[in-house]
Amino acid sequence: MKIKKNNIIISFYFLSLINLIFNPINILIALIPLIAVFFFSLINSTKYLVISSVIIYPFWFLIRNEYENIYIILLPELTIIFCFILNFIVFRNFKIKMLDKYIFYSFILYLIFSILISLYHIKDINFLIPLIRMFLIPLLFLITLLSVLKKNKNILKEVLHLGILSFGFISILALLNHFEFIFIEIKYHNLGDIKRSFLSSENQYTRLDLNLSGAWGSAAAIIFSFGSILIFLKKEKFYFFNYTFLGIIMIFTSILTLSYSVVLSLIIIFVLLIFSIQRKWYYNLALALCSLTVIYFLINIKFFLEESLLDYFLRRYLKTYIEFISNI
């Protein structure tokens, strides 16, 4: 009976998000079902402090595509912040006991260095606040996750499956929109990114928009990797008997983006598959060395581009994302 109630709650989460996207008549009418599901789920279990954020976050761009209200646009991030505060004040009595203090300090140092390094590459102090926001919110989510993990040891598997399921749901919407079965007018992308040459410069194809971010390549790599994970973890059954079909859909949608990042993900997955067959220590060492070699190659060699992948990422994706969130 517990599993059935859990499935009902998850189903209502997705239904309320669909209502929020496709029913922009009134913000309150669209938002009330999601808020109701959120608080009802917390009454049943504290694990939804994490699960709610994992389900909602992939819908970020679709939500902001429909609304101009700042609180609706920031809904995924506000959910993470609210869950952290709720966990910290209500459930933990102002104490963070889930982390060793040295590990916690290490996270803080990582946060500071990440902000400073990004600021160094962007070279614009005006991006300091958006950078703090970009790196702090994942840290708050991690602390909440570790807190819930102490009471629920299976939460990591469940979060993984629901996170991938949410991305898979977005992939299906993107696929339906691409082939015009539904209509989602995308307002936040440059029209110049719609077409891309493939195999020859004479043939241009319309790229599938995954509705996940302004950085198409990063989104495609994520969806391709998650789709592969679903196929390899098909024996795990949380909400469906088999995830293979959804995994194939996610891989297919990522390929239709015509993004070079899919090739990079495919190379890494291929290397991991080759060396994960063997279990002896020297094969694991070979796996680690080959993985590092591939990663070094990808971030330093001019691969498909006129500059290294690392420089390309820092120049295009990171700065584009910072400019976007600074304007929200």
C-alpha positions as CSV (number, residue, x, y, z in Angstrom):
1,M,0.0,0.0,0.0
2,K,2.9,2.3,0.8
3,I,4.3,1.9,-2.7
4,K,0.9,2.7,-4.3
5,K,0.6,5.9,-2.2
6,N,4.1,6.9,-3.3
7,N,3.2,6.3,-7.0
8,I,0.1,8.5,-6.6
9,I,2.1,11.3,-5.1
10,I,4.7,11.2,-7.8
11,S,2.0,11.1,-10.5
12,F,0.3,14.2,-9.0
13,Y,3.7,16.0,-9.0
14,F,4.0,15.5,-12.7
15,L,0.3,16.3,-13.4
16,S,0.6,19.6,-11.4
17,L,3.7,20.6,-13.3
18,I,2.0,19.9,-16.6
19,N,-0.9,22.0,-15.4
20,L,1.6,24.8,-14.5
21,I,3.1,24.7,-18.0
22,F,0.0,24.4,-20.2
23,N,-2.5,26.3,-18.0
24,P,-1.1,29.8,-17.9
25,I,-4.6,31.4,-17.5
26,N,-4.1,32.3,-13.8
27,I,-0.8,31.9,-11.8
28,L,-2.6,31.0,-8.6
29,I,-4.9,28.4,-10.2
30,A,-1.8,26.8,-11.9
31,L,0.4,27.0,-8.8
32,I,-2.1,25.8,-6.0
33,P,-2.1,22.1,-7.1
34,L,1.7,21.9,-7.0
35,I,1.8,23.6,-3.6
36,A,-0.9,21.2,-2.3
37,V,1.0,18.1,-3.6
38,F,4.2,19.4,-2.1
39,F,2.9,19.9,1.5
40,F,0.8,16.6,1.3
41,S,4.0,14.7,0.3
42,L,6.0,16.2,3.2
43,I,3.3,15.0,5.6
44,N,3.8,11.5,4.4
45,S,7.6,11.5,4.4
46,T,10.6,13.8,4.8
47,K,12.2,12.2,1.7
48,Y,10.1,14.5,-0.4
49,L,12.3,17.4,0.8
50,V,14.7,16.0,-1.8
51,I,12.4,14.3,-4.3
52,S,10.3,17.4,-4.8
53,S,13.4,19.4,-5.9
54,V,14.6,16.6,-8.2
55,I,11.2,16.4,-10.0
56,I,10.6,20.1,-10.3
57,Y,14.1,21.3,-11.4
58,P,14.2,19.8,-14.9
59,F,11.0,21.8,-15.7
60,W,12.7,25.1,-15.0
61,F,13.0,26.4,-18.5
62,L,9.5,25.3,-19.5
63,I,8.1,27.1,-16.4
64,R,10.0,30.3,-17.1
65,N,8.9,30.1,-20.7
66,E,5.3,30.6,-19.7
67,Y,5.5,33.1,-16.9
68,E,7.2,36.4,-16.2
69,N,6.5,36.4,-12.5
70,I,9.9,36.3,-10.8
71,Y,8.7,33.8,-8.1
72,I,7.4,31.4,-10.6
73,I,10.5,31.6,-12.7
74,L,12.6,30.9,-9.6
75,L,10.3,28.1,-8.4
76,P,12.8,25.2,-8.7
77,E,15.5,27.2,-6.8
78,L,13.0,28.5,-4.2
79,T,11.9,24.9,-3.7
80,I,15.5,23.8,-2.9
81,I,16.0,26.8,-0.5
82,F,12.7,26.3,1.2
83,C,13.3,22.5,1.7
84,F,16.7,23.3,3.2
85,I,15.3,25.9,5.6
86,L,12.4,23.5,6.5
87,N,14.8,20.7,7.1
88,F,17.2,22.9,9.1
89,I,14.6,24.6,11.3
90,V,11.7,22.2,11.7
91,F,13.2,18.7,11.4
92,R,16.7,19.3,12.6
93,N,16.2,22.0,15.3
94,F,18.8,24.4,13.9
95,K,21.5,21.7,13.8
96,I,23.3,20.3,10.8
97,K,24.4,16.9,12.1
98,M,24.6,15.0,8.9
99,L,28.1,16.2,8.0
100,D,31.4,15.9,9.6
101,K,32.6,19.5,10.3
102,Y,35.7,19.1,8.3
103,I,33.7,17.8,5.3
104,F,31.4,20.7,5.7
105,Y,34.3,23.2,5.7
106,S,35.6,21.4,2.6
107,F,32.3,22.1,0.9
108,I,32.5,25.7,1.9
109,L,36.0,26.0,0.5
110,Y,34.9,24.3,-2.7
111,L,32.1,26.8,-3.0
112,I,34.4,29.8,-2.5
113,F,37.1,28.5,-5.0
114,S,34.4,27.6,-7.6
115,I,33.1,31.2,-7.5
116,L,36.5,32.8,-7.6
117,I,37.7,30.6,-10.5
118,S,34.6,31.3,-12.5
119,L,34.8,35.0,-11.7
120,Y,38.4,34.9,-12.9
121,H,37.4,33.5,-16.3
122,I,34.4,35.7,-16.8
123,K,36.4,38.8,-15.6
124,D,33.3,40.8,-14.5
125,I,32.5,41.5,-10.9
126,N,28.9,42.1,-11.8
127,F,28.4,38.4,-12.1
128,L,29.4,37.7,-8.4
129,I,25.8,37.5,-7.1
130,P,24.6,35.2,-9.9
131,L,27.7,33.0,-9.3
132,I,27.0,32.7,-5.6
133,R,23.4,31.7,-6.5
134,M,24.6,29.2,-9.1
135,F,27.0,27.4,-6.8
136,L,25.3,27.8,-3.4
137,I,21.9,26.3,-4.3
138,P,23.4,22.8,-5.3
139,L,25.3,22.9,-2.0
140,L,22.0,23.5,-0.1
141,F,20.5,20.6,-2.0
142,L,23.4,18.3,-1.1
143,I,23.1,19.1,2.6
144,T,19.4,18.4,2.5
145,L,20.0,15.1,0.7
146,L,22.6,14.0,3.2
147,S,20.3,14.8,6.0
148,V,17.5,12.7,4.6
149,L,19.9,9.9,3.7
150,K,20.5,9.3,7.5
151,K,16.9,8.2,7.9
152,N,16.3,6.7,4.4
153,K,19.3,4.6,3.1
154,N,17.5,3.9,-0.3
155,I,16.9,7.6,-1.0
156,L,19.9,7.8,-3.4
157,K,18.5,5.2,-5.8
158,E,15.0,6.7,-5.6
159,V,16.4,10.2,-6.3
160,L,18.4,8.9,-9.3
161,H,15.4,7.2,-10.8
162,L,13.0,10.1,-10.2
163,G,15.6,12.7,-11.5
164,I,16.1,10.7,-14.7
165,L,12.3,10.1,-15.0
166,S,11.7,13.9,-14.8
167,F,14.3,14.5,-17.5
168,G,12.7,11.7,-19.5
169,F,9.4,13.4,-19.2
170,I,10.9,16.7,-20.6
171,S,12.5,14.7,-23.4
172,I,9.1,13.3,-24.4
173,L,7.6,16.8,-24.4
174,A,10.5,18.0,-26.5
175,L,10.1,15.2,-29.0
176,L,6.3,15.8,-29.3
177,N,6.9,19.5,-29.8
178,H,9.7,18.8,-32.4
179,F,7.3,16.7,-34.5
180,E,4.4,19.2,-33.9
181,F,2.1,16.9,-31.9
182,I,2.0,19.6,-29.3
183,F,3.0,23.3,-29.5
184,I,5.4,24.9,-27.1
185,E,6.6,28.3,-28.2
186,I,10.2,28.7,-27.0
187,K,11.0,32.3,-26.2
188,Y,14.5,32.0,-24.8
189,H,16.6,30.6,-27.7
190,N,18.4,32.3,-30.5
191,L,16.8,31.4,-33.9
192,G,20.3,30.9,-35.3
193,D,20.7,27.8,-33.2
194,I,17.8,26.0,-34.8
195,K,19.6,24.7,-37.9
196,R,22.9,22.8,-38.1
197,S,24.8,21.2,-41.0
198,F,25.3,17.5,-40.7
199,L,27.7,15.4,-42.8
200,S,27.8,18.1,-45.5
201,S,27.5,21.9,-45.5
202,E,24.7,21.8,-48.1
203,N,22.4,19.8,-45.9
204,Q,21.0,21.6,-42.9
205,Y,18.7,20.0,-40.3
206,T,16.5,21.5,-37.7
207,R,17.9,20.7,-34.2
208,L,15.6,19.4,-31.5
209,D,15.3,21.8,-28.6
210,L,15.3,19.8,-25.3
211,N,13.7,22.7,-23.4
212,L,16.2,22.3,-20.6
213,S,18.7,25.1,-21.0
214,G,20.2,27.7,-23.2
215,A,23.2,25.4,-23.7
216,W,21.9,22.8,-26.1
217,G,25.0,20.7,-26.1
218,S,25.2,20.4,-22.3
219,A,21.5,19.4,-22.1
220,A,22.0,16.8,-24.9
221,A,24.9,15.2,-23.1
222,I,22.9,15.0,-19.9
223,I,19.9,13.4,-21.6
224,F,22.1,10.9,-23.5
225,S,23.9,9.8,-20.4
226,F,20.7,9.5,-18.4
227,G,19.1,7.5,-21.1
228,S,22.1,5.1,-21.1
229,I,21.8,4.8,-17.3
230,L,18.2,3.8,-17.6
231,I,19.0,1.0,-20.0
232,F,21.8,-0.3,-17.9
233,L,19.8,-0.1,-14.7
234,K,16.6,-1.6,-16.1
235,K,16.5,-4.3,-13.4
236,E,15.8,-1.6,-10.8
237,K,12.0,-1.2,-10.4
238,F,10.7,1.8,-8.5
239,Y,7.8,3.1,-10.4
240,F,7.8,1.1,-13.7
241,F,8.6,-2.5,-14.5
242,N,11.0,-1.5,-17.3
243,Y,12.8,1.7,-18.1
244,T,14.4,0.6,-21.3
245,F,11.9,2.2,-23.7
246,L,12.2,5.6,-21.9
247,G,16.0,5.3,-22.1
248,I,15.8,4.7,-25.8
249,I,13.5,7.8,-26.2
250,M,16.0,9.9,-24.3
251,I,19.0,8.7,-26.4
252,F,17.0,9.4,-29.5
253,T,16.0,12.9,-28.5
254,S,19.6,13.8,-27.5
255,I,20.8,12.6,-31.0
256,L,18.2,14.8,-32.7
257,T,19.8,17.9,-31.1
258,L,22.8,17.3,-33.4
259,S,25.0,18.3,-30.6
260,Y,28.7,17.4,-30.6
261,S,28.5,16.8,-26.8
262,V,26.6,13.6,-27.5
263,V,29.7,12.2,-29.2
264,L,31.8,13.1,-26.2
265,S,29.3,11.3,-23.8
266,L,29.3,8.3,-26.2
267,I,33.1,8.0,-26.1
268,I,33.3,8.1,-22.3
269,I,30.4,5.6,-21.9
270,F,32.1,3.3,-24.5
271,V,35.4,3.4,-22.5
272,L,33.6,2.7,-19.3
273,L,31.8,-0.3,-20.8
274,I,35.0,-1.8,-22.2
275,F,36.9,-1.7,-18.9
276,S,34.1,-2.4,-16.5
277,I,33.8,-6.0,-17.9
278,Q,36.8,-7.0,-15.9
279,R,37.0,-6.8,-12.1
280,K,40.7,-7.1,-11.4
281,W,42.6,-4.2,-10.0
282,Y,44.9,-3.6,-13.1
283,Y,41.8,-3.4,-15.3
284,N,40.4,-0.7,-12.9
285,L,43.7,1.1,-13.1
286,A,43.6,0.9,-16.9
287,L,40.0,2.2,-16.8
288,A,41.1,5.2,-14.7
289,L,44.0,6.0,-16.9
290,C,42.0,5.7,-20.1
291,S,39.2,7.8,-18.7
292,L,41.6,10.5,-17.6
293,T,43.2,10.4,-21.1
294,V,39.9,10.8,-22.8
295,I,38.9,13.7,-20.5
296,Y,42.3,15.4,-21.1
297,F,41.8,14.9,-24.8
298,L,38.3,16.4,-24.8
299,I,39.2,19.5,-22.8
300,N,42.5,20.3,-24.4
301,I,42.5,19.2,-28.1
302,K,40.5,21.1,-30.7
303,F,37.7,18.6,-31.2
304,F,35.1,19.6,-33.7
305,L,35.7,23.2,-32.7
306,E,38.2,25.9,-33.3
307,E,39.2,26.0,-29.7
308,S,39.5,23.5,-26.9
309,L,36.3,22.1,-25.3
310,L,37.1,23.7,-22.0
311,D,37.6,27.2,-23.5
312,Y,34.5,26.7,-25.5
313,F,32.5,25.8,-22.4
314,L,33.8,28.7,-20.3
315,R,33.3,31.2,-23.1
316,R,29.8,30.1,-24.3
317,Y,27.9,28.1,-21.8
318,L,29.0,29.4,-18.5
319,K,28.9,33.1,-19.4
320,T,25.6,32.6,-21.2
321,Y,24.1,31.0,-18.2
322,I,25.4,33.7,-15.8
323,E,24.0,36.4,-18.1
324,F,20.7,34.6,-18.1
325,I,20.2,34.2,-14.4
326,S,21.5,37.7,-13.7
327,N,18.6,39.0,-15.8
328,I,15.9,37.1,-13.9
